[in-house]
Amino acid sequence: MKCLRVLCVLCGSVFPASALDREAFTFTKYDLDARVEPEQQRLGVRGKITLRNDSESAQKNLVLQISSTLNWSSIQVDGKPVEFVSQIYNSDIDHTGALTEAIVTLPHPVGPKQAIELEVGYEGIIPVLYSRTRDWVRDLVSGGNRGSEFVRREQRARRSGQVEAAGSGSRDED
């Protein structure tokens, strides 16, 4: 039994724990198309995002987070679906108290300062519970520019009450 304890201690020191680094990646580019259905308070988003590994080690996983009222429907790399686990992550960053998080298993490790492009899709209901959210939706529908300092977006309203918005942006490489 003593030998087993020593073996466990040795194995634990030889194989370091690989914790999930939620801050390893930085968004450097995105090109997203959003479909907003105000009558149903629905939002659907599809598009591409580019992420750069800003950590000091290669990453085999990455984490994407959206509002807890939304769900991840698709994540792909090079046109092929990748494995991901979706879970709730407690945070009040969007004032709902939680986020829907996708822990993505990448098809190959992404080295330090290397980038990867993903095709993503998510959708769900955006209940208008907070005045800030209500103002943002009103601004999106009316064509204003609140909160879009670095986002270029095109909008067009349809007679059916749906709004489609396209946004893209990039961040200068450090």
N, C-alpha and C positions, 0 to 999 in steps of 0.2 A: 504494500500500500504506500509506503514511504517512497518507493521507487516511482510509482505512478504520479505522486505529487511533484516530485523533482522533474519528471518528464513534462508534465503540464506547465510548470513554470518556465522550463527551457523553451518549449514550443511557443509559449506566449511572448517571450522576449525575442525569439527569432523571427516570428511572423507578426509584424506590427499590425495593429487594427487599422483597417481602412475605413474611416468615418466618411460619411457623405458630406462633401463640401458644397453647401448651397450657394456659396459666393465665388466659386471658381470661374464662372463664365460671365462675360460682359456682352450685352447686346451691342453689335456694331452696325447692323443694318436690318431693316424690316420692310416688307412690302405686303400689306394686309388689306383685304377687302372685307368690309363689314356690311351686314344687312341688318337693319333695325326695323322692327315691326312694332311701332309705338302702341297700337291698339292691344296687342297681346303682351307687351313689355318684353319682347323676345329680341335676342341678339345672336347673330351667327357670324363667325369670323373664320376666314380661310386665308392662307398666304404663306410666305417664306420669311424665315428669320435667320440671321447669321450671328453666331456666337463665337467669341474668342476666349480661349482658355488663358486666364490671367493668373493662374496658380503656378507654383514652381514644380508641379509634377503632372504627368500625363493623367488624364481623366477618362475613365470608362463609363461613367454615369454623369448625367446632368439633371438639374431640377428646373422645371418650369412651373410658374404659379399664376393663377387667375383667381378672380372672385369666387367665393364659395357657392354662389348661385349659378355658376357656369360649370360645364363638364367638358373634359377633353374627349374629342371624337376621333381624332386622327393625328398621328405623328409619324413622319416618314423621313428617311435619309436616302438620297439618290433614287427617289421614286419607290422605295421599298419600305413597307411598314416596319417599325422598330418596336421592340417590347417596351412597355411602360406600365407602371403601377400608379394608379390614381388614388390619392388619399386626402383627407382633410388635414390641414396644417394650421394650428392656432396662431393667429396674427390679427391685428386690428388695422393693418395698413390701408384697407379699403373701407373701414368702419362697419364691416359686417361681423367681425370677430373671428373670421377664419378665411382660409384660402383653399382652393382646390389645387393640389400639387400633383404634378406628374413626375415621377422618378423614372427617367429614360435610361435604358441600357443601350449604349452606342454600339454599332457594329464593329468599331475599332477604337482604340484609345486615341484621344486628341491630346497631342503634346503641348507643352507650354508655348504660349504665343501663337499657336495654330488655331485656325477657325474651322467651323463646321456649319453647313447650311441645313436647316430642317424645314420641312413643309408641315404646317400645323393646321389643325381645325378644332374649334371649340364653339360651344353654343349653350344657350340656356335663357333663363328668365332673369331680367333685371328689375326687381320690384322697386318702385320709386318710394323709398322709405325715408330718405334723407333729403333735405333741401339742396345740399350740394350735388347729389346725384340728379335730382330733378332739374336743377339749373344746367348741369352738363348735358343731359339729354335734350333739353330745350335748345341749348346752344348748338348742339350737333344738328338738330332738325332745322334750325333757322339759318344755318350757314355761318355762324359766328366763329371766332377763333380762340375762345377761352381755353387755356391749358395746352395750346398747340404751338408753343414757341419754336419747337424744332420739328414740327410735323407739317408736311404739306398734305392736304387732303382735297379731294374732289367730292362733291356731293350732288346728288340730284334726287328730287322728290318725285314719287310716282303718284298717280291718281289713286292708287289702291291704299295709300297711307303708309307705304313702305319707304324707307330711306336707304339708299346704298351709299356707302362712303368708302373711299379708297385712301389709304395712307401709306406713305413710305418715308423713310428717313435713314440717315446713317450718322455714325459717330466717327470723328477723325481718329485714325489710329494713333496710339500714344507713342 
